[in-house]
Amino acid sequence: MKFVPKPVPEGINTTKVSHLREFIVLSFGLILLLTITVILLSLLTDQLVRYIPVKTEYKLFSFTHAIARPSQDPGSAQSRVEQYLSKLIDRLQKGRQGDKQPFTVAVMDDPMPNAFALPGGHIVVTSSLFRHIQSENGLAMVLGHEMGHQYARHPLRSMGRGVVVLLAIAVFTGTDGSEMIKSMVDSTVELGLLKFDRDQERAADDTAVSLLQRVYGHAGGADEFFQSIQKLEVKTGKNPLPGFMKTHPTTQERINHLQAIVDRTGKAKLVELPDFVKNY
């Protein structure tokens, strides 16, 4: 029997499936899997970190005292303001139901009005903040907010989540040219955790209002800082991001929430800020 070769049909070794489509599906599947894994790990870490004793936290993060370092000159204007802030924090603490925590407070020269809490109970207030506060009540609200973060261990929990996210992404993606995937996962995880950050801010606001009411008998002045910041945002055109992409609730949302509390609980006369604070 004689063999007669036949022509090979055209395209017999060509797959009908698009390689590009397969690559896109696999890539997005990998990114989704990594994102879910990292978010779950970070949230688990957030829960576990809360069980670290406060004393242990203060020892571990004693170095942050160098960042939030109060003035070493007892006669300076900065020291006088910091002493005033410390006494105000002590008064707010007396209105807290539950365990008290030690705090240190420092004033930092900065043109941006802000205040933030570091792990270990260190609160930093920028010098320009005082120009956006009209009363002691408004200042107490800002300090009470940062105290609320520390009471809930938010600084430590946020740091723990950040470390887990970085480690998990490094383990999953490695350093062998997968920077694009690493960047995409990092951005997706960050977006997924932003709501969690906003919830922390709302909880700290509620704690501050509670402390404010116990010390002054009302929540008047709670929205002072946010009213001033909103005017600054309108003037400068900054903060254009939509709410779901921010680490904080929108300024208007916070104002509405606080004004509703003030309307419900009543508002009495506010306590005037000392001149040495207003003029610092």
N, C-alpha and C positions, 0 to 999 in steps of 0.2 A: 504494500500500500504506500503510495507516494504521498509525502507530506507537502501540502500546499499552504504556504503562509498566507494569513489574512491580515489586512490592514487593521491596526489598532484603532478602536473608536476614539474620536477626538474628545479630550476632557475626561478620560476614564480615571486618571489619577488626581483629578481636581475635586476638592471637597466643595459641596454646595453651601457649607456653613461659612459665614464671614469671620475671618480671623480677627478683624477689628472689633466686630461685635462681641466675640468671645473675650477679647482682652478687656473691653469696657465692662462687661458683666462681671468678670472675675475681679477686676480692680475695685469696682464699687462694692462688690460682695465682701472683699477683704477689708476695705475701709469701714464698712458697716459693722462687720464682726469685731474689728479692733476698737471701734468707737464704743460699741455696747460694752465690751469687756473692760475698757479703761474707765468708763463712767461707773460701772458697777463696782469696780475695785476702789475707785476714788470715794464713792459714797459709803462703801463698807469701812474704808479707812477713816472717813469723817466720823462715823459712829464710834469706832474703837478709840480714836484719839481723845474723845470726851472723858474716857475713864482714866486718863493719866492724872494723877493727883496734882492739885494746884501747886503744892510745894515743890514737886518735881519739875513742873513747868517753869517755875520761877528760877530754879537752880540751872536748868538747861539753857534758859534764855537770859541769864544775867548779863550776857554781853550786849544785849540790846539797850541796856542802860547807857551805854556809850553813845547810842544814837539819840536817845531821849534824855540827854544829860542836862539836868537843871543848872542854873548859874552857880558858880562857885564863889561869887562875890555877894555877900549878904546885903551890902548896901546899894547894889545896883537896881535900876528900874526893872530889869528882867526878873531879878530875885523877888522883888516886891509883888510883881504880877503873879509869879509862880506860887508864892505863898498864899495869895488870895485864891488862886485856882485850887490849891490843895485843900484849903479850908472849905471851899464850896463843894469839893468832892466828898469831904468828910460829912458835911451836912446831908448831901444826897444819899450817902451810904446809910445814915441813920434812918432814912425812910425806907430802906430796903427790908423786905421780909425774907429772911434766909441768911445764909452764911455771908459774911463780909469778906472782902479781899483787899489786900494792900495795893495801893496805886502810887505811882510817881508821875509827875506831870512836868513837862518842859515846854518852853516857848521857843519856836524856831523862826528865824527871820526868813520870810518867804513872801513874795508878792501874791501868791495864790491863797485865797481864804480857804482854810481846810483844817481838819483835825483828824487824827487817826490813832488807832491802838495797835501796839506791838505785843507779841507774845511775852508773857511775864508781867503784865499789868502796867506797862509803860504807855502813857498817853502823850501825844505831841500835838501842840496847838500852834498854828502859824500866826505870826504877828499881825498879818493883814486881816485875820478873822475878826478882830475886835472892831474893825470899821464896818462890819456887816451885822453887828449886833446892837440893839438899842437898849436892852435891859439885862439885868442879872438873870431874869427868868429865861431869856433867850440863850444866854451863855450856859446856864445850867442844863438846858435842853441838849446843847451840843455835847457837853461833858457827859451827861447821862446817856446819850446815844453811844459814846465810846465805851462807857462803863458797861452798858448792855451787851456790847460785843464781847467784852472780857468775861462777863458773868456766864454767857453762853459758850465761851471758849472759841469764838469765831476765828480770832487770829491764828490760834494753834491749829484749828480744824482746817482752815484754808491752806495753811502751810503744808499740812499733812496730805491734803488732796493734791496740791501742786507737785510735791515730791513723787507721789505715786503715779501721777499722770506722766511725768518726765521719765521715770524709770520704766514704766510699762511701754511707752512709745519707743524708748531706746531698745528694749528687749525685743519687741515685736518687729521693728523696722530695721534695726542694726544701723551700721554706718557704711554700708556697701552700695552707695549710689541711690538709696531709696529716699532721698531728701524730699522729693515731690510728695510721696505717699505720707511721709512723716508730717509734712506741713499741712496736708489736707486733713489727716487724722487729728492733728493738734488743734486746728481751727474748728473742726466739727465738735470735738470734745469740749472745747472752751465755750462754744455756743450752747451746747447741751447743758452745761453747768451754770450758765448765767442766771437762769431762773432761780437756782439755789442761792446764788449770791444776793439776788433781789429779795428773796424771802428773809435772808439774814438781816438785810437793811430794814425791812419792815418790822421784824421782831425787835431790833435795837431801838427803833423809833417808839414802839409801844412800851418798852422798858423805861425809856427816858421820860415819856409822858407820865407813866405811873410814879416815878420818883419825883417828878415836878409837882404832881398833885399832892403827894404826901408832905413835901417840904413847904409849899406855898399855899396849899388848899385849893388850887385851881390849876388849869393847864394853859393859862394865858402866856403868850410869848413863845409858845412852842413852835410856831411857824415863822418866826422872825428871820432866822437865817435863810430859810428856803425862799421866802419872799424876796430877800435881797439878792440871792443867787439867781432867781428867775429873771430879775431885772438885768443882772449882769449878762445872763445868757442871751437875752433879747438885744442888749446893746452890742455885744461882741459877735453875735451870730454863731456862737459855739454850741456844742452838744447837739448836732443835727441828727444823730443816730436815732432810729426808731426804738421804742421801749424794749422790745424783745432782744435787742443787741446790746443792752447796757447792763453794767454790773449793779446799778442802783435803779430803783423805780424812778420814773420821770419826776421832775421837780413839781410839776402841777399835780400829779397824783399824790405826792406826799403832802402838799399844801391842803388839798381837798380832804385828805384823811385827818390831818391834824385840826383843821378848822371845824370839822364835824365833831371832834372830841371837845374842842373848846366851846362850841355852841351847846353841846349836851351838858357839860359840867359847869358852865359859867366861867366868867372872867372877872377878876378883881384887879385892883391897882397893881401895876408892875413895879418891881424894885429897880431903882436907877443904878446904873453901873457907876462905880467910883471913877473920878476924873483920871486917876493915874492909870486906869485900865483903858478908858476910852482914848486917851492921848498917847498910849504906848506906841 
